[in-house]
């Protein structure tokens, strides 16, 4: 028995909803314009990062899958888990004909390589790639409504939980990069809320 869903093209928590939630919890007093990258807004709690850190041992733990792990430069070229996917990444790709491969793609373990490369080199190519990958994933994979956790590779329960863990590294290490846009920070905050609601 199949199931059909109407899925919107954007995240479901609106920018206005995010602003209202952050203000109601006294997290922020002022919200920057979504497209602004000026120094005045870059330092607000809404968009600030903690700055790069030394590579944490946890960041170097191999991802829990048997697929190859690429260098950061290989990921920049669109090679992920041994397959040349190209850019932008097609998040529903299944080059091996194994659904579990697509599940691991959507868990974003491969992004750790880019995070570690950014921390070590401060090369804006790596933070810009993370910005692009995360923004494209969020826009291409809106959270399902009424799912019991089996909403396909992008939103099955384990994938959603693992992806949040990988995004913690991005938030901790990469948000301070000028190449990581205010717009993507906002999309991530909205999506993190949606991930939590979905998992609950």
C-alpha positions as CSV (number, residue, x, y, z in Angstrom):
1,X,0.0,0.0,0.0
2,X,1.5,3.3,-1.0
3,X,1.1,6.7,0.5
4,X,1.0,10.1,-1.3
5,X,2.1,13.4,0.4
6,X,2.0,16.9,-0.8
7,X,5.3,18.4,0.1
8,X,6.0,22.1,0.0
9,X,9.2,23.5,-1.6
10,X,10.6,25.2,1.5
11,X,11.0,24.5,5.2
12,X,7.7,24.7,7.1
13,X,8.9,26.9,10.1
14,X,8.8,30.3,8.6
15,X,11.3,33.0,9.3
16,X,8.6,34.9,11.2
17,X,7.9,31.8,13.3
18,X,11.6,31.4,14.1
19,X,11.8,35.1,15.1
20,X,8.7,34.7,17.4
21,X,10.1,31.6,19.1
22,X,13.6,33.1,19.7
23,X,12.1,36.3,21.1
24,X,9.7,34.4,23.3
25,X,12.6,32.6,24.9
26,X,14.6,35.8,25.3
27,X,17.4,34.4,23.1
28,X,17.6,37.5,21.0
29,X,16.4,41.1,20.9
30,X,17.2,42.0,17.3
31,X,17.0,39.8,14.2
32,X,19.2,40.7,11.2
33,X,17.8,40.9,7.7
34,X,17.9,37.4,6.1
35,X,20.3,38.4,3.3
36,X,22.6,40.7,5.3
37,X,26.2,39.7,5.7
38,X,27.4,43.0,7.2
39,X,29.6,43.1,10.3
40,X,26.8,44.7,12.2
41,X,24.5,41.7,11.9
42,X,27.3,39.1,11.7
43,X,27.9,39.5,15.4
44,X,24.4,39.1,16.7
45,X,23.4,36.0,18.6
46,X,21.2,34.9,15.7
47,X,24.1,34.5,13.3
48,X,27.3,34.4,15.3
49,X,29.5,31.4,15.5
50,X,32.0,30.5,18.1
51,X,34.9,30.4,15.7
52,X,37.1,27.6,14.5
53,X,38.4,25.1,17.0
54,X,41.2,22.6,16.9
55,X,40.0,19.3,15.4
56,X,38.1,17.5,18.2
57,X,38.7,13.8,18.6
58,X,35.0,13.2,18.1
59,X,35.2,14.9,14.7
60,X,37.7,12.3,13.6
61,X,35.7,9.3,14.5
62,X,35.0,7.4,11.2
63,X,31.4,7.6,10.0
64,X,29.4,4.4,10.8
65,X,29.2,3.0,7.2
66,X,31.4,0.7,5.0
67,X,31.7,3.2,2.1
68,X,34.9,5.0,1.2
69,X,35.7,8.3,2.8
70,X,36.9,11.0,0.5
71,X,39.3,13.9,1.0
72,X,37.8,17.3,1.4
73,X,38.9,18.3,-2.1
74,X,37.2,15.2,-3.5
75,X,34.0,16.1,-1.8
76,X,34.3,19.6,-3.3
77,X,34.3,17.9,-6.7
78,X,31.1,16.0,-5.9
79,X,32.6,12.7,-5.0
80,X,30.8,11.2,-1.9
81,X,31.1,7.7,-0.4
82,X,33.0,6.4,-3.4
83,X,30.6,7.8,-6.0
84,X,30.9,10.8,-8.3
85,X,27.6,12.6,-7.8
86,X,28.4,16.1,-9.1
87,X,27.3,19.4,-7.8
88,X,24.7,20.2,-6.7
89,X,24.3,16.8,-4.9
90,X,21.1,14.9,-5.9
91,X,19.9,13.9,-2.5
92,X,17.8,11.0,-3.8
93,X,20.8,9.5,-5.6
94,X,21.1,5.7,-5.4
95,X,24.1,4.8,-7.7
96,X,24.6,1.3,-6.2
97,X,20.9,0.4,-6.2
98,X,21.0,0.0,-2.4
99,X,18.5,2.2,-0.5
100,X,20.8,2.2,2.6
101,X,23.4,4.1,0.5
102,X,20.9,6.9,0.0
103,X,20.1,6.8,3.7
104,X,23.8,7.3,4.6
105,X,24.0,10.1,2.0
106,X,21.2,12.0,3.8
107,X,22.9,11.5,7.2
108,X,25.7,13.9,6.1
109,X,28.6,11.9,7.6
110,X,30.7,13.0,4.7
111,X,30.5,16.7,5.8
112,X,32.8,16.0,8.7
113,X,35.7,15.9,6.2
114,X,34.9,19.4,5.1
115,X,34.5,20.6,8.7
116,X,37.9,19.2,9.7
117,X,39.5,20.7,6.6
118,X,38.0,24.2,7.4
119,X,39.3,24.0,11.0
120,X,42.8,23.0,9.8
121,X,43.2,25.4,6.9
122,X,40.6,28.2,7.2
123,X,40.1,27.7,3.4
124,X,36.8,29.4,2.5
125,X,36.2,26.8,-0.2
126,X,35.3,24.3,2.5
127,X,33.0,26.5,4.5
128,X,31.3,27.7,1.3
129,X,30.8,24.1,0.2
130,X,29.1,23.3,3.6
131,X,26.9,26.3,3.2
132,X,25.8,25.2,-0.3
133,X,25.3,21.5,0.7
134,X,23.2,22.3,3.8
135,X,21.1,25.0,2.1
136,X,20.4,22.7,-0.9
137,X,19.5,19.8,1.4
138,X,17.1,21.9,3.4
139,X,15.3,23.4,0.4
140,X,15.2,20.0,-1.5
141,X,14.0,18.0,1.6
142,X,11.2,19.8,3.5
143,X,10.1,18.0,6.7
144,X,7.1,15.7,6.1
145,X,3.9,16.1,8.0
146,X,2.2,13.1,9.6
147,X,5.1,10.8,9.2
148,X,5.8,8.0,11.7
149,X,9.5,8.1,10.9
150,X,9.4,6.2,7.6
151,X,9.2,9.1,5.2
152,X,12.0,8.0,2.9
153,X,15.8,8.2,3.1
154,X,15.9,11.9,3.9
155,X,13.6,11.9,6.9
156,X,13.6,8.3,8.3
157,X,14.2,8.6,12.0
158,X,17.8,7.5,12.2
159,X,18.8,9.7,9.3
160,X,17.3,12.8,10.9
161,X,19.0,12.1,14.2
162,X,22.4,11.4,12.7
163,X,22.1,14.5,10.5
164,X,21.6,16.7,13.5
165,X,24.7,15.3,15.1
166,X,26.7,16.2,12.0
167,X,25.3,19.7,11.9
168,X,26.4,20.3,15.4
169,X,30.0,20.2,14.1
170,X,29.1,22.7,11.4
171,X,27.5,25.0,14.0
172,X,30.4,24.7,16.4
173,X,33.3,25.1,13.9
174,X,32.2,26.8,10.7
175,X,29.5,29.4,11.5
176,X,32.3,32.0,12.0
177,X,33.4,31.8,8.4
178,X,32.4,34.7,6.2
179,X,31.6,32.2,3.5
180,X,28.9,30.6,5.6
181,X,25.9,32.8,4.8
182,X,23.3,34.4,7.1
183,X,20.6,32.8,5.0
184,X,22.0,29.3,5.6
185,X,22.3,29.9,9.3
186,X,18.7,30.9,9.4
187,X,17.6,27.9,7.3
188,X,19.6,25.6,9.7
189,X,18.0,27.1,12.8
190,X,14.5,26.6,11.3
191,X,15.4,23.1,10.1
192,X,16.9,22.1,13.5
193,X,13.6,23.0,15.1
194,X,11.8,20.9,12.5
195,X,14.2,18.0,13.1
196,X,13.5,18.1,16.8
197,X,9.7,18.2,16.2
198,X,9.9,15.3,13.7
199,X,12.0,13.2,16.1
200,X,9.6,13.8,19.0
